[in-house]
Amino acid sequence: MKLRKSAVVAAGVIALAAPAALPAHAVPAVPAAPATCLLTAFGHAMPYVCGSRTLSPDWDHDGQRDEVFAVSPPNNYIYRISAGSNGPVRVGNGRAATMRNWEIRPSTQRRVYAVTATNHVYYSYLGTGGWSDWYPYAP
């Protein structure tokens, strides 16, 4: 009798320790990909992450944008479109969550800034060979 009582108690402890099976609808969902919007500039269209900031620098200060920079899904690479491009062109291997700002440095160097999903800021500059890779920004 003692042995049977021990077996029942042990089975009860095991039953309490084992997690109950979750119904199929309780399985956590994979996060949804960000929504995609369409940006049109200079006669070209490019998908970009809805809600992310795009940049439209006016490098020569004539009141008109000269290029457009945006984060494009699904890999969040940074692309640009200009009047002289044949469509969207990837800027180095830069990936970001959103664009931040653009500026012309006192040295006349043109820069664009982007922010990653972890809030790190990176910049790319326009050199003689085109846009550079991305570098960590340290104010």
C-alpha positions as CSV (number, residue, x, y, z in Angstrom):
1,M,0.0,0.0,0.0
2,K,2.8,2.4,0.9
3,L,4.4,1.7,-2.5
4,R,1.3,2.5,-4.4
5,K,0.7,5.7,-2.4
6,S,4.3,6.7,-3.2
7,A,3.8,6.1,-6.9
8,V,0.7,8.2,-6.9
9,V,2.4,11.1,-5.1
10,A,5.4,10.9,-7.4
11,A,3.1,10.9,-10.5
12,G,1.4,14.0,-9.1
13,V,4.7,15.8,-8.6
14,I,5.8,14.9,-12.1
15,A,2.4,16.1,-13.5
16,L,2.8,19.4,-11.7
17,A,6.4,19.8,-13.0
18,A,5.5,19.1,-16.7
19,P,4.3,22.2,-18.6
20,A,0.9,21.9,-20.2
21,A,0.9,21.9,-24.0
22,L,0.1,25.3,-25.5
23,P,-2.7,25.5,-28.0
24,A,-1.5,26.3,-31.5
25,H,-2.9,29.8,-31.4
26,A,-0.7,30.6,-28.3
27,V,2.6,30.1,-30.2
28,P,4.4,33.5,-30.4
29,A,4.2,34.9,-33.9
30,V,7.2,35.9,-35.9
31,P,7.5,39.8,-35.9
32,A,5.9,41.2,-39.0
33,A,8.2,42.8,-41.6
34,P,7.9,46.6,-41.7
35,A,5.4,47.9,-44.1
36,T,6.7,49.0,-47.5
37,C,6.0,52.4,-49.1
38,L,7.0,53.6,-52.5
39,L,9.2,56.6,-53.1
40,T,9.4,58.2,-56.5
41,A,12.2,60.6,-57.5
42,F,13.8,61.7,-60.7
43,G,11.5,59.4,-62.7
44,H,12.5,56.3,-60.7
45,A,10.6,54.4,-58.0
46,M,12.1,52.7,-55.0
47,P,10.5,50.8,-52.0
48,Y,11.3,52.2,-48.6
49,V,10.4,51.3,-45.0
50,C,7.2,53.2,-44.2
51,G,7.6,55.5,-41.2
52,S,11.4,55.8,-41.7
53,R,12.9,59.2,-42.5
54,T,14.1,59.9,-46.0
55,L,16.7,62.6,-47.0
56,S,16.4,65.0,-49.9
57,P,19.6,67.0,-49.8
58,D,19.8,70.3,-51.7
59,W,23.6,70.4,-52.1
60,D,23.8,73.5,-54.2
61,H,21.2,75.5,-52.2
62,D,19.0,76.2,-55.3
63,G,15.8,75.1,-53.5
64,Q,15.6,71.8,-55.3
65,R,16.6,68.4,-54.1
66,D,19.6,66.9,-55.8
67,E,19.4,63.3,-54.4
68,V,17.1,61.2,-52.3
69,F,18.3,58.7,-49.6
70,A,16.1,56.0,-48.1
71,V,16.2,52.7,-46.2
72,S,14.8,49.9,-48.5
73,P,13.3,46.7,-47.3
74,P,13.7,43.8,-46.8
75,N,17.3,44.1,-45.7
76,N,17.3,47.8,-44.7
77,Y,20.1,48.7,-47.1
78,I,20.5,52.4,-47.8
79,Y,19.9,53.5,-51.4
80,R,20.0,56.8,-53.2
81,I,18.4,58.2,-56.3
82,S,19.8,61.2,-58.2
83,A,18.9,62.9,-61.5
84,G,22.0,61.2,-63.0
85,S,21.4,57.7,-61.8
86,N,19.6,55.0,-63.7
87,G,17.5,54.1,-60.7
88,P,18.2,53.3,-57.1
89,V,21.9,52.8,-56.2
90,R,23.0,51.2,-52.9
91,V,25.3,53.3,-50.8
92,G,28.1,51.0,-49.7
93,N,26.9,48.2,-47.5
94,G,25.1,50.6,-45.2
95,R,22.1,49.2,-43.3
96,A,19.9,51.3,-41.0
97,A,16.5,51.8,-39.5
98,T,16.1,55.4,-40.7
99,M,18.0,58.2,-42.2
100,R,19.0,61.1,-39.9
101,N,20.2,64.2,-41.6
102,W,22.6,65.6,-44.3
103,E,25.1,68.4,-44.1
104,I,27.9,70.1,-46.0
105,R,30.9,70.2,-43.7
106,P,33.1,73.3,-43.4
107,S,35.6,71.4,-45.6
108,T,32.8,71.3,-48.2
109,Q,32.5,67.5,-47.7
110,R,29.0,66.3,-48.3
111,R,27.7,63.8,-45.6
112,V,24.6,61.8,-45.0
113,Y,23.8,60.2,-41.6
114,A,21.8,57.1,-40.8
115,V,20.6,55.5,-37.5
116,T,20.6,51.8,-36.9
117,A,18.0,49.8,-35.0
118,T,20.3,50.0,-31.9
119,N,20.5,53.8,-32.2
120,H,24.0,54.0,-33.4
121,V,24.7,56.8,-35.9
122,Y,26.8,56.2,-39.0
123,Y,27.8,58.5,-41.9
124,S,28.9,58.3,-45.5
125,Y,30.6,61.0,-47.4
126,L,30.9,61.9,-51.1
127,G,34.4,61.5,-52.2
128,T,36.1,61.7,-55.6
129,G,35.1,58.0,-56.4
130,G,31.5,58.4,-55.2
131,W,29.8,57.7,-51.8
132,S,32.1,56.1,-49.2
133,D,31.4,53.2,-46.9
134,W,29.7,53.9,-43.6
135,Y,31.7,55.1,-40.5
136,P,30.6,55.4,-36.9
137,Y,29.8,59.0,-36.1
138,A,31.4,60.5,-33.0
139,P,30.2,64.1,-32.3
